[in-house]
Amino acid sequence: MAKPRTASPRRLPALRRPRLPPPLLSLPPLLLLLLLLLPLPAPSLGLGHSAELAFSVEPNDDIANPGQPIVLGCKAEGTPPVQVSWRKNGAELPEGPHTTLLANGSLLIHHFRLEQGGGPSDEGDYECVAQNRFGLLVSRKARIQAATMSDFHVHPQAVMGEEGGVARFQCQIHGLPKPLITWEKNRVPINTDHERYTLLPKGVLQITGLRTEDSGVFHCVASNIASVRVSHGARLTVSGSGPGTYKEPTILVGPENLTLTVHQTAVLECVATGNPRPIVSWSRLDGRPIGVEGIQVLGTGNLIISDVTVQHSGVYVCAANRPGTRVRRTAQGRLVVQAPAEFVQHPQSISRPAGTTAMFTCQAQGEPPPHVTWLKNGQVLGAGGHVRLKNNNSTLSISGVGPEDEAIYQCVAENIAGSSQASARLTVLWAEGLPGPPRNVRAVSVSSTEVRVSWSEPLAHTKEIIGYVLHIRKAADSPKLEYQEAVSKSTFQHLVRDLEPSTAYSFYIKAYTPRGASLASVPTLASTLGEAPVPPPLSVRLLGSSSLQLLWKPWPRLAQHNGGFKLFYRPVSAASFTGPILLPGTVSSYNLSQLDPSTVYEVKLLAYNQHGDGNATVRFVSLKGASERTALTPPCDCRKEEVTNHTSTTGIVIGIHIGVTCIIFCVLFLLFGQRGRVLLCKDVENQLSPPQGPRSQRDPGILALNGVSRGAGGQLGRDEKHVELEQLFPTAGAAGAAGAAGQPGSRPTDPGAPAPCEETQLSMVQLQGFNLVAGRTTEATSPCAGPGSIPAPQDVGSGLLSEGQTTQPPAVAAPQ
């Protein structure tokens, strides 16, 4: 059922102070200032001589009774004279005996007509049009429909109920305006004040707490200005019910999905039965509170929301709870509230110097979001030329304004719920003494990339011209892609270079003076000459031992100039090519197969158009390597490659981390090792220097550094070295006795010496080419430890020493 649209809010035109009459201008300045500061009475809107052209009354949507008169209101104000006319469905509505234009601008239709037998109908969209010397203004659209009444498409049905239960009757009928529904019982109107009888606006009758006297025949009565209709009768039969019979809570009828317009009333029905009588409650599915303002519960559970807003949109849940328990039944329905378009920001009237840019902005809101359209003096204005629309049509930009752009511009916002319009006027300021537009502008193509543009001086005010500016753009591009080139004032032709071949360009020119720019000349078009295409870039990919793929970039523009690609190929030993193979400009690859693997091929690709063939790109390809790789390489395991590729990234990351860690440790090791080496060398020199006392008093527990030469004056003889090594390494000395016996100065082993200690352990730590020999002993109670033994440290570390620290000789058992 079509619903009349809600009228959009209107904005009164801005009031201005009336101009002072000429006699007041002759008053003394001080008195004149006092008069200006005094509050002036607001001028009558009926005069409107100082206001911009605007509507104080616009037509609204309406429903007319066929055969009856109807008046569509309209009142326009502005600088007189203001002429008012009307449009119907976008076309001019002529005056005639059937319609009359009233003095205030309203339209009178004497006898509203419906379309019958192909005759004319007065139904449609009407617009009021106001015009004065500044421009033309169009009102919002008003939809006029005829009052109608259809037959009932849902009649009430017979109901059988029990005492104390609930009965529900429903009827449905369409009509314009929306029919008023009433009910009759036994042909007598039902008293709507009865507390057990609930009448819902959508045509529902609910009867709660049924009694025997409620039985009877019920009729639905629908009425509007078009007609009155009565439905079929439906009988209600009420029977007795045993007291105390338990019944689960049940929702007979839940809320329906509704779509309404703001300020209407929403009726969400919920009828529940059960014994004991269930408790009905309402909530929103999104958890937001329903509120209390404008909310009421009608009957036993119907939710009524008066004056709905967009914020009321949502899903509503009706719950029927059994008292004292958690047993419940639910039903839900969605409410959608639409709002007609209304303006958040209105366009403002502006004045701009000629040649500059004018911009209007309007922002509208509504539900659903409205669509914005711009009108110029009542005609739809689209983007193009120097007119641009941005930000979903909310911004209108006009570049290089001239006298032809002076007009009234309207922003029309419209959605399914209604429309609204706002207007503003553009005034173009023209400085006196500016030159006129350059004349006789012509453009001639010189080459495929150059065009020569020539022109003549303006007719007037040429002495102050300081130069010209040539505006250039591709004819197919938007004006925002335009660029300019400056030309001296004594030059009347200019060669435009670096253009694209076979392309149409638009040119216009302006003359500039210290006061401003002239109007733009008449645009002229010229196309650059064509030329053969350049060689296309070509690459080759081997597909197998006898096939390859040729790849290049597609050139769609070749198709626009009857062009494409030509492909040739041959063995280098052959005298002639195979081809040409003709390919369209949109193709970017071609495969060659069944080739000889042992042959080198020459491949040639060129582009062509209506101007001829371009230079070719040549490639020489050998398939021999591909055939050898194919023979040597087994077929790949695709799944394995996928797994390898999947894990290769992780391996690379782990490898990088390990490598960085190793590098850091190596650097630290080298730094601290070099430092420890110097300290160790000093300490060893001190310990291995010739003893000052008897040899037997020397501590045999020393550190031996293999491969290190001792300092001068601290050299030990070969025999002394051997003896000390035997003391340090008893096991090694015994094992090497035979080898040492034949050498002069060798010292035999003392047979009375104690056996070497088996608990003594030797460890070798490599440190920058040195072997650090350290001995560790067990606890002091070991039988190997003599009375003069030194307790061994628990941890000799890595042999690194800090500055100022000395080495402690490892504990070794002294010989008895």
LOTITOR-262613 format. One record per residue: residue in one letter; x, z, y of N, C-alpha, C in turn. Coordinates in steps of 0.2 Angstrom, whole numbers, plus 5000, padded with zeros to 4 digits. Layout:
aXZYXZYXZY ...
This chain:
m500450004994500050005000500450005006 a500349955010500749955016500650005021 k501050035024500950095029501150075036 p500750085041500950075048501650105050 r502050065053502650095055502650135061 t503050185061503050235067503350205073 a503050215079503350185085504050225086 s504450185088505150215090505150245097 p505550295098505550325105505750275110 r505550285116505650235122506050275127 r506450235130506850265136506650235142 l506550285147506350255153506950235157 p506850185161507450155165507650205170 a508350205171508650245176508350235183 l508250295187507950285193508550285198 r508450245203508950245209508650265215 r509050285220508750305226508650235230 p508050235234507850175238508350165243 r508450105245508950085250508650105257 l509150125261508850145268508650085272 p508150095275507950035280508450025285 p508449965288508949945293508949995299 p508350015302508350065307508750125306 l508850145300509150205299509950195300 l510150135299510850125299511150135306 s510750135311510950145318510950215320 l510750265316510850335318511550355318 p511650415322512350445322512550455315 p513250455313513450465307513250535304 l513350585308513150655305512450655303 l511950635307511250635306511150595299 l511450535299511350495293511650535287 l512150565287512450605282511950655279 l511650695284511150745282510550715279 l510350655281509750625278509950605271 l510550585270510750565263510750625258 l510950685261511050735257510350775255 l509850755259509150785258508850755251 p508550795247508250765241507650715243 l507650665240507150615241506650615236 p506050595237505550595232505650535227 a505450555221505550505216505150445217 p505350385217504950325218504450315212 s503950285214503450265209503650215204 l503550225197503750185192503350115193 g502850125196502450065196502750005201 l503150035206503449985210504049945207 g504549995205505049965201505549915205 h505449915212505849865215506649875215 s506849945214507549955213507849965206 a507349965201507549975194507749915191 e508149915186508349855182507749835178 l507749775176507149755172507149795165 a506549825164506449875158505749885157 f505649905151504949915149504749995150 s504250005153503950075153503450085148 v503150035145502650035140502749975135 e502849995129502949945124502449945119 p502249885116501749885111501949925105 n501449955101501549995095501149965089 d501349975083501049955077500249985078 d499849935075499149955076498749925070 i498149945069497749915064497049905068 a496849845067496249815071495649805066 n495049815068494449805065494249735066 p494149695060494049625061493349615065 g493349565070492849555074492749605080 q493249655081493249695086493849685091 p493749695097494349685102494849735101 i495549715103496049755103496549745108 v496849795111497349785117498049805115 l498449765116499149785115499549795121 g499749855122500049885129500749855130 c500849845136501449825139501549825146 k502049855149502149865156502949855157 a503149815161503849795163503949815170 e504549835172504749855179505449825180 g505549805186506149775189506049745195 t506649715197506649675204506049625203 p505549625208505049565208505349505210 p505049445208504449445204504649455196 v504149495192504249495185503749465182 q503849415177503349375174503349405166 v502749415164502649445157502249385153 s502549385147502249335142502249375135 w501949335130501949365123502149315118 r502449345113502649305107502349335101 k502149285096501849305090502249275084 n502549315080502949295075503549255077 g503849275083504449235086504249175090 a503649155090503449095094503049115100 e503049075105502749085112501949085110 l501649135113500849145112500549115118 p500249055117499849025123499249065125 e499049065131498449095134497849045132 g497349075130496749035129496149085129 p495549055127494949095127494949155123 h495349155117495349205112495749265115 t496249255119496749305122496749305129 t496849365132496949365139497549415141 l497949395146498449435148498249475154 l498249535153497949585159498449585164 a498249615170498649615176499249665175 n499249715171499849755170500249735164 g500149675161500549645156500349655149 s499749695148499549705141499149645139 l499049635132498749585129498049605126 l497549565128496849585125496649525121 i496549545114496249495109495549515109 h495149465111494349475111494049495104 h494149455099493849465093494449455088 f494649505085495149505080494949465074 r495349415072495149375066495649385060 l495349375054495649375048495649305045 e496249295042496249225039495749215034 q495249165035494749145030494649075030 g494749045024494648975023495148935027 g495748955027496248915031496248925038 g495848965041495748975048496349015051 p496449025058496949065061496849135060 s497349175060497349245059497649275064 d497449335067497849375072498249425069 e498349425063498849475060499549445061 g500049495062500749465063501149515068 d501749495069502149535074502149515081 y502049555085501949535092502549565097 e502749525102503249555106503049535113 c503249585118503049575125503749545128 v503749495132504249465135504249475143 a504749505146504749515153505349475156 q505249445162505849405165505849405172 n506449415175506449405182507149365183 r507349365190507949315191508549335188 f508649405185509249425182509249415175 g508649395172508749385165508049395161 l508049395155507449405151507549465146 l506949495145506949555141506349545136 v506549575129506049565124505849635122 s505249655121505049725118505149725111 r505049785108505149805101504549765098 k504549755091504049715088503449765086 a502849745087502349785085501949745080 r501849775074501449745068500749755069 i500349705069499649715070499349695063 q498949735060498649725054497849735054 a497549705050496749705050496549765045 a496049805047495849855043495449825037 t495649855031495349835025495249895021 m494849885015494649935010494549895004 s494949914999494949884992494449924988 d494349894982493949934977494349984974 f494050034971494350094967494750064961 h495450074961495750054955495850104950 v495750174952495750224948495050264950 h494650274945494050314945494150374942 p493750434944493750494941493550494934 q493850534930493650534923493250604921 a492850604916492550664914493050714911 v492850774912493250834911492850884907 m493150914902492950964898493351024899 g493151084901493551134902493251204900 e493751254899493451324897493451364903 e493051414903492951464908493651494910 g493751504916494451524918494951474918 g494851414916495351364916495351324922 v495651264922495751224928495451154926 a495151124931494851054930495151014936 r495350954935495650904940495350834939 f495150814945494850744946495250704951 q495350644949495750604954495450534954 c495550504961495350434962495850404966 q495950334966496450304970496150234972 i496250224979496050164982496450144988 h496550084989497050064995496550035000 g496850055006496550035012496950045019 l496750005024497150015030496550025036 p496650075039497050135039496950175032 k497350215031497350255024496650285024 p496250275018495550305018495550375018 l495050405021494950475020494550495014 i494750535010494450545003494050615004 t493450615002493050675001492650674994 w492350724992492050734985491350754986 e490950734981490250754981490150784974 k489750834973489550864967488750854967 n488550814962487850804961487550774968 r487950724971487750694977487750734983 v488050794983488050844988488850854990 p488950844996489650854998489950924996 i490550924994490850994992491051024998 n490951094998491151135003491951145003 t492351115007493051125007493351195008 d492851235011493051305012493051345006 h492851325000492751354994493451374991 e493651434990494351454988494551424981 r494051414977494251384970494251314970 y494051274976494051204976494651184981 t495151144978495651114982495651044983 l495651014989495650944990496250924993 l496650884989497250854991497150784995 p497550775000497450715004497550645000 k497850644994497950584990497450574986 g496850614986496250594982496250634976 v496450694976496350744970495950804972 l495550814967495150874967495350924962 q495450984964495651034959495151094959 i494951114953494551174953494851224948 t494951284951495251334947494751394945 g494951424940494451484938493751454936 l493751404932493151374930492551424928 r491951404931491351444929490851394926 t490351424923489851384920489451344926 e489351374932489051334937489451284940 d490051274938490451214941490251154937 s489951154932489751094928489351054933 g489350984932489050934936489350864936 v489050824940489350754941489750744948 f490350724948490750724954490850654955 h490850634962490950564965491550574970 c491950524970492450514975492250464981 v492250484987492050444993492650434997 a492750364998493350345002493050305008 s493350325014493050295021493650275026 n493550225029493950215035493550165040 i493950135045493550095050493250035047 a493550015041493349955038492749955034 s492650015030492150015025492150085022 v491550105018491450165014491350145007 r491750175002491650164995491550224992 v491150224986490950284982491150264975 s491550304972491750294965491250304960 h491350294953490950304948490850384947 g490350404944490250474943490650504937 a490950564937491350594932491050664931 r490850674924490450744923491050794921 l490850854923491250914922490850954917 t491050974911490751024907491151084905 v490851144907491251204906490951244900 s491451254895491151294889491551364890 g491251404885491451474885492151474881 s492551534882493151544879493251614877 g493551624871493651694868494151724873 p493951784875494451824879495051844875 g495651844879496251864876496651814872 t496351754871496751704868497351684871 y497951694868498551674871498751604871 k498951574877499151504877499751504881 e500251454878500851444882500751414888 p501251434893501151394900501251324899 t500851284902500851214902500751184909 i501151134911501051094917500651034916 l500051034918499550974917499850914921 v499950934928500150874932500750904936 g501250864936501850884940501950844947 p502450854951502450814957502650744956 e502450704960502550624960503150614965 n503450554963503950534968503650504974 l503850524980503550504987504050474991 t503850424995504250395000503750395007 l504050435012503650445018504050435024 t503750425029504050425036504050485040 v504550505044504550565047503950575051 h503750645051503150675054502550665050 q502650635044502050635040502050695036 t501450705032501450765027501550745020 a501950785017502050775010501650825006 v501350805000500950844996501250834989 l501550894987501850894980501450934975 e501050904971500550934967500950964960 c500651024958500851054952500251094950 v499951074944499451114941499651134934 a499651204933499851234927499251274924 t499251284917498751324914499151364909 g498751414906499051454901498651524902 n498751564896498451634896499051674893 p499251724898498951744904499151684909 r498851684915498951634920499651634922 p499951574922500651564924500751574931 i501351594933501551594940501951534942 v501751494947502051434949502551444955 s503151424954503651424960503951364961 w504251354967504551294969505251304971 s505751254969506451254971506651184972 r507251184975507551114976508151104970 l508251044968508651034962509451044965 d509551034971510251044974510351114976 g509851164975510051234977509851244984 r509751204988509651214995508951254996 p508851295001508251325002507751275004 i507151285002506551245005506351265012 g506451325014506251345021505551375021 v505351395027504651415028504351385033 e504651355038504351315043503951255041 g503351255042502951195040502851195033 i502951245029502851245022502251295020 q501851265016501251305013501151285006 v500851335003500651324996499851324996 l499551264993498851254994498651254986 g498051294986497751314979498251354975 t498351344969498751384965499451364964 g499651314967500351294966500551224969 n500151194974500351134977500751154983 l501251114984501751124989501551074995 i501451095001501251055007501851065012 i502151005014502651005019502450965025 s502250995030502050965036502550935040 d502450885044502950855049503650845045 v503750805040504350805036504850775041 t505450785039506050765042506550735037 v507050705039507550675034507850725030 q507950785033508250845029507750865023 h507150845023506750865018506850825012 s507150775012507250725006507650765001 g507450754995507750784989507350784983 v507550824978507150824971506850894971 y506250904971505850964970505650984963 v505751044961505651064955505051114955 c504551104951503951154950504051184943 a504051254943504151294937503551334936 a503251334930502751384928502951434923 n502951494925503251554922502751594919 r502851614912502351664909502551734912 p502051774915502251834918502551884913 g503151914916503451964912503951934907 t504051874907504451844902504851794905 r505351764901505751704904505551634901 v504951634898504651574896504351534902 r504651474902504451434908504451364906 r504051324910504051254910504151224917 t504451164917504651134924504451064924 a504351034930504250964931504550954938 q504750894939505150884946504950814948 g504950804955504850744959505250734964 r505450674966505850654972505450634978 l505750664984505450654990505950614994 v505750554997506150515001505850515008 v506250535013505950535020506350475024 q505950425026506250375030506150395038 a506650365042506650375049506750315052 p506350295057506450235061507050235065 a507350175067507950165070507850195077 e508350235079508350265086509050265088 f509150255095509850245098510150315099 v510850315097511250375099511650365105 q511850295106512150275112511850205114 h511650205121511350145123511850105127 p511750045127512249995131512150005138 q512650005142512650015149512749955153 s512349945158512449885163513149885166 i513549835166514249825169514249765173 s514849775178515049715182515749705180 r515949635179516549615177516849555181 p517449555184517649495187517749435182 a517649385185517649315181518349315178 g518249295172518849285168519149345164 t518849405165518949465161518549465155 t518549525152518149535146517649595147 a517049575145516549625145516349655138 m516149715138516049745131515449795132 f514949785127514349825127514449865120 t514249925120514149965114513550005113 c513249995107512650035106512650055099 q512450125098512450155091511750175089 a511550155083510850175081510950215075 q510450255074510350295067509650285065 g509650305058508950295055509050305048 e508550305044508550315037508050265034 p508250215030508950195029509250165035 p509950165035510350145041510050075044 p509950075050509650015053510149955054 h509949895054510349835056510249825063 v510849805066510849795073510949715075 t510549695079510549625082510649625089 w510949575092511049565099510649505101 l510349515107509949465110510249445117 k510249385119510449365126509849335129 n509549365134508949335137508449315132 g508349365127507849355122508049315116 q508649285116508849235111509349275107 v509349265100509849295096510549275097 l510949315098511649305100512149315094 g512449265092512949265086513649265088 a514049285084514749285085515049205085 g515449195090515749125090515949115097 g516449065098516749055104517049115107 h516849135113517149195116516749255115 v516249255111515849315109516049335102 r516149405102516349435096515949495095 l515749505088515449565086515849605081 k515949675083516349715079515949785077 n516249815072515949885070515249875068 n515149835063514449825061513949805066 n514149765070513749735076513649785081 s513949845081513749895086514149885093 t514649835093515049825098515049745100 l514849735106514849665108515349645113 s515749605112516349585116516349515119 i516349505125516349435128516949425132 s517349385130518049375133517949315138 g518349315144518349265149517649255152 v517349305154516649295157516649245163 g516049215163515949165169515249175171 p515049135176514349135178513849125173 e514049085168513549075162513349135158 d513849185158513749245154513349295158 e513149285164512649335167512049325164 a511749385161511149385158510949465156 i510449475153510249535150510349535143 y510749585141510949585133510549645130 q510249635124509849685121510149695114 c510149765113510349785106509649805102 v509549775097508949785093509149815086 a508949875085509049915079508349915075 e508449895069507849895065507949915057 n507449945054507449965047506749955045 i506649975038506049975035505550015039 a505750075042505350125045505150105052 g505450055055505250045062505850015066 s505749995072506349965076506349995083 s506849975086506950005093507449955097 q507349955103507849905107508049945114 a508649925116508949945122509249885125 s509349885132509549825135510049855141 a510449805143510949815148511049745151 r511349745158511449685161512149675163 l512349615162513049595164513049555171 t513449575175513549545182514249525182 v514349455184515049425184515249425192 l515749455193515949465200516449405201 w516349365207516649305208517049315215 a517749315215518049325221518049255225 e517949265232517949205236518649175236 g518749105237519349075238519649055231 l519349075225519749055219519648985218 p520148955215520048875213519548865207 g519248805207518848785202519248775196 p518848765190519248745184519648685184 p520248685181520548615180520148565177 r520248505180519848445178520248395173 n519848355170520148295166520648315161 v520448375157520948395152520848345146 r521448325144521548285139522048305134 a522048295128522548315123522648245118 v523248235117523448175114523948195109 s523848175102524348185097525048145098 v525548175098526248145098526548135092 s526548185087526848185081526448235076 s526648245070526348285066526348365068 t526848375073526848445075526848455082 e526648405086526648405094526048375096 v525748405102525148375105525348385113 r525248325117525348325124524648335127 v524648395131523948405135524148395142 s523648355146523648345153523048365156 w523048375163522548395167522648375174 s522048385178522148375185521948435189 e522148435195522048495199521348505200 p521148575202520448585203520348555210 l519648555211519448515217519548555224 a519548625223519648665230520048725229 h520348745234520748805234521348795230 t521748745231522348735226522948755229 k522948775236523648795239523848865236 e523448905234523648975232523848975224 i523748915221523848915214524648935212 i524748985208525448995206525648975199 g525148945196525348925189524648915185 y524748885179524248875174524448905168 v523848925164523948955157523548905152 l523848885147523548845142523448885136 h522748885134522548925129522448875122 i522748895117522848855111522548895105 r522248865101522048895094521848835090 k521848855083521548805078520848805079 a520548745078519848735079519448775074 a519748785068519348825063519448905064 d519948925068520048995069519549025074 s519549095073519149135078519549135085 p519149155090519549155097520049215097 k520049265093520549315093521249295091 l521249235087521849205085522149155090 e521849155096522149115101522749135104 y523249095106523849115110523849065116 q524349085121524349055127525049035129 e525148985133525848955135525748945143 a526248975147526148965154526548905156 v526248875161526448815164526548825172 s527048795175527148795182526648765186 k526548775192526048755196526148675198 s526748655197526848585199526848535193 t526648565187526648525181525948515179 f525748455177525048435175525048415168 q525548425164525548405157526048455154 h525848465147526248515143526248485136 l526848495133526948475126526948535122 v526448535118526348595113526748575107 r527148625105527648605099527448655093 d527748645088527748695082526948695079 l526648645079525948645076525948625069 e525448635066525348615059525148535058 p525448505053525148435053524448425050 s524148375052523448355050522948415052 t523048445057522648505059522348495066 a521648515067521348505073521448565077 y521548555084521748615088521248605094 s521048665097520648665103521148695109 f521048655115521448675121520948685127 y521048735131520748735138521348775142 i521248765149521748785153521348825159 k521748865162521448905168522048905174 a521848905180522248905186522248975188 y522849005190522949065192523249075199 t522949115203523149135210523249205211 p523549235216523649305217522949345217 r522349305218521749345218521449345211 g521649305207521349305200521349235197 a521049225191521049165188520349125189 s520449055188519849015189519449015183 l518948985183518548975177518948925172 a518748935166519148895161518848825161 s519348775160519148705159518748695153 v518448635153518048615147518548605141 p518448645135518848635130518948565127 t519448545125519548485122519948485115 l519748445110520048445104520548395102 a521048405098521548355096521748375089 s521948325085522148335079522948305078 t523348345075524048325075524048265069 l524548225070524648175065524848195058 g524648165053524848185046525548165044 e525848185039526448175037526448185029 a526948155026526948165018527148245017 p526948265012527148345011527848355009 v528048415010528748435009528848435001 p529448434999529548444992529348514989 p528948514984528748584982529248624978 p529248684978529748724974529548724967 l530048714963529948704956530348754951 s530048784947530448824942530248804935 v530748814930530648794923530648854919 r530248864914530248914909530248884902 l530748904897530748874891530248914886 l529748874883529248904879529548904871 g529948864869530148854863530748804862 s530848784856531448734855531248664857 s530548654857530348584859529848584865 s529748634868529248644874529448684880 l529248664885529448704891528848704896 q528848744901528248754906528548744913 l528248704917528448694924527948734928 l528248774933527848814938528048794945 w527548794949527548794956526948824960 k526948824966526448854970525948804971 p525248824971524748774972524648764980 w524448704981524348684988523548664989 p523148704990522448684991522248634996 r522748635001522648585007522748515005 l523048505000523148434997522548404996 a522048444993521448414991521048394997 q521148425002520748405008521048345011 h521648325009521848265012522048205007 n521548215001521648164996522248164993 g522548224992523248224989523248264982 g523848274980523948314974524748314972 f524848324966525548324963525648264958 k526248234958526448184953527048214950 l527048214943527548234939527848184934 f528548184934528948134930529448174926 y529548144920530148174916530348114911 r531048124909531348084905531948114902 p532248094896532848104894533448074899 v533948114900534448084905534748024903 s534748004896534947944894534447884894 a533847904896533347854896533347814903 a533147754904533247714910532547734914 s532047744911531347754915531047824914 f530647844919530347904918529647894914 t529447954911528747954909528247984915 g527747944916527347964922527247914927 p526847924932526747994935526148024931 i526148084930525648124928525248154934 l524648134936524348154942523948224941 l524148274946523848344945523548354952 p522948394952522648414958523048464962 g522948474968523348524972523248594971 t522648604967522548674965522848694959 v523248654955523548664949524248694951 s524448744947525148774948525648774942 s525448744937525848744931525648684926 y526148664922526048604917526548614912 n526348604905526748614899526948544897 l527548544895527848484891528048504884 s527748464879527848484872528148424869 q528348434862528548384858529248354861 l529648394863530248364866530848374861 d531348334862531948334857532348394859 p532448444854532848504856533648484858 s533848424856534548414857534648374863 t534148364867534248314873534148354879 v534548334884534448354891533948314895 y533448344898532848314901532948324909 e532748264912532648264920531948274921 v531748324925531048334927530948324935 k530448284937530448274944529648284946 l529548324952528948344954528848324962 l528348294964528248284971527548294973 a527448304979526748304982526548244986 y525948224986525748164990525048184993 n524948144999524348145002524148075005 q523648065010523548005012524047965016 h524548005018525147975021525747955017 g525647965011526147945006526448005002 d526947984998527248034994527848064997 g527948134996528448174999529048164994 n529548194997530248204993530048244986 a530448224981530348254975530848314974 t530648364970531048414967531348394960 v531948394959532248374953532548434949 r532448444942532748494938532948454932 f533548484929533848454923533748514918 v533448504912533348554907533648534901 s533948584898534248574891533848624886 l533648604880533248644876533748664870 k534348644870534848664864534948734864 g535048774869535148844869534448874866 a533948854868533248884866533148874858 s533348814856533348804848533748844845 e534448864847534848904844534648974844 r534348994849534149064849533549074845 t533049024844532549024840532749034833 a533248994831533549004824533849064822 l534149094827534549154826534149214826 t533649214831533249274832532649274828 p532549334824531949334819531349344824 p530849334821530149354825530149424827 c529949434833529949504835529349544832 d529449604832528949654830528649674836 c528049644838527749654844527549734845 r527349764840527149834840527749874842 k528349854838528949894840529149884847 e529049824849529249814856528849854861 e528249854859527749894864527949974864 v528149994858528350064857528950074861 t529450034860530150034863530050034871 n529649984873529549984880529150044883 h528750074879528350134881528850194882 t529350194877529850254877530450244881 s530550184883531250164886531250204893 t530750204896530750244903530950314902 t530650344897530750424896531550424894 g531750384889532450384888532950384893 i532750334898533250324904533250384908 v532650414909532650474913533050534910 i532950544904533350594900534050584901 g534250514900534950504900535250514907 i534850494912535150504919535250584920 h534750624918534850694919535450724915 i535550704909536150724905536750704908 g536850634910537450614914537550654920 v537150664924537250704930537450774929 t537150804924537350874922538150874919 c538250824915538950824913539450814918 i539350764923539750754929539850814933 i539350854934539350924938539850964934 f539750974928540151024924540851004924 c541050934923541750914923542050924929 v541750914935542050924941542151004942 l541651044940541851114941542351134936 f542451114930542951124926543651104928 l543651044931544351024934544551064940 l544051084944544251124950544451194948 f544151224944544351294942544951294937 g544951244933545551234928546151224932 q546151184937546851174941547051244944 r546551274947546651344950546951394945 g546651394939546951444934547551424931 r547751354931548351334929548951354933 v548851354939549451384944549551454943 l549051494942549051564941549451584934 l549151544929549451564923550151544922 c550351494925551151474925551551524928 k551351554934551751604937551751664932 d551251684929551251744925551651734919 v551651674916552051664910552851664912 e552951634918553651634920553951704920 n553551754922553751824923553851854916 q553351834911553451864905553951834901 l554151774901554651744897555351744900 s555451774906556051774909556551824905 p557151814905557651854901557451934903 p557451974897557252044898557852084901 q557652134905558152174908558452234904 g558052254899558252304895558452284888 p558552324883558652304876558152264873 r558352214869557852164866557252204862 s557452264859556952294855556452324859 q556552334865556052364870555552314873 r555752254872555252204874554552204871 d554052184874553352184871553352124868 p553252124861553152064858552452024859 g552052054862551352024863551351984869 i551551924869551651874875551151814874 l551151774879550751714879551251654879 a551151614874551651554873551251494876 l551551454880551251394882551651334879 n551351304875551651244871551751184876 g552351154876552451094880552551114887 v552651174889552851184896553551204896 s553951174901554651194902554751254906 r555251294904555351354908555751344914 g555751384919556151374925556851384923 a557251364928557951364927558151444928 g558651464924558851534924558451574919 g557851544917557351584913557351554906 q557751504904557751464898557951514892 l557651514887557751544881558151504876 g558651524873558951484868558451464862 r558751414858558251394853558151444848 d558651494847558551544842558051594844 e558151614851557651664854556951634853 k556951574855556251544854555951554847 h556351534842556151544835555951614834 v556351664836556251734834555551754837 e555451734844554851754847554251714844 l554351654842553751624839553651654832 e554151684829553951724822553651784824 q553851814829553451874831552751864833 l552651804837551951794839551551764833 f551851724828551551694823551851704816 p551751764814552051784808551951744802 t551351714801551151674796551551604797 a551551584803551851524804552551524803 g552951584805553651594804553851594797 a553351624792553551624785553451564782 a552951524785552851454782553451414784 g553751424789554251374792554951404791 a555051454786555751484785556151434782 a555951394777556351354774556651294778 g556151274783556451224788556951254792 a556851314794557351344799557951374796 a557951384789558651404786559151364787 g559051304787559651254788559851244795 q559551274799559751264806560251324808 p560751304813561151354815560851404819 g560951464819560651514823560051544820 s559851514815559151544812559151614810 r558651644811558651714809558251724803 p558551754797558151764791557651824792 t557151814788556551864789556751934786 d556651984789556752054787556352074781 p556652084775556252094769555852164770 g556152204774555852274774555252274779 a555152214783554652214788553952224784 p553452254788552852254785552452184784 a552052184780551652124779551252104785 p551152044786550752024792550052054792 c549852064798549152094798548652044797 e548252044792547751994790547151994795 e547052054799546452054803546652024810 t547252014811547451974817547151904817 q546751884822546551814823546851784829 l546951714828547251674833546751624835 s546651614842546251564844546651524849 m546451464849546751414853546251384858 v546451394865545951364870546351314874 q546051254873546351194877546251204884 l546751194889546651204896547151154899 q546851094901547251044905547951034901 g547851014895548451004891548851054889 f548751124890549051184888548651214882 n549051244877548751284872548851354873 l548251384875548351464876548151494870 v548651534868548651574861548451644863 a547951664860547751734862547551774855 g547751834855547651874849547151924850 r546651934845546151984846546252024840 t546252094841546252144835545552174834 t545552204829544952244828544952314831 e544552364829544552424832545252464832 a545352514836545952544836546152584830 t545652594826545752624819545952584814 s546152524816546352474811547052494808 p547252494802547952514800548452464803 c548252404805548752364808548952384815 a548652424818548852444825549252504824 g549852494828550352544828550152594834 p550652644834550452694839550552664846 g550952614847551052584854550652524855 s550152514851549752454852549252464858 i549152404861548652404867547952384865 p547452414867546752394865546652324867 a546452284863546252214865545652214869 p545552174874544952164877544452134873 q543852144874543252124870543152044871 d543352024877543251954878543751924883 v544151874880544651854884544451794889 g543851774888543551724893543851664891 s543851624896544051554895544851544898 g545151594899545851594902545851574909 l545351574913545351564920545451624924 l545951624929546051684932545951674940 s545751724943545651724950546251744954 e546251724960546951734964547051814964 g547651834963547851904963547751934957 q547551904951547351934945547951914940 t548151964936548751954931548451954924 t548751924920548551914913548751974909 q548352004904548552054900548752034893 p549352044891549552024885549052044879 p548952004874548552024869548852074864 a548452114861548752164857549052134850 v549652154849549952124843550352184840 a550252194833550552254830551352254830 a551652304832552452304833552752314826 p553352274825553652284819553952354818 q553852374811554152444810554852444809 
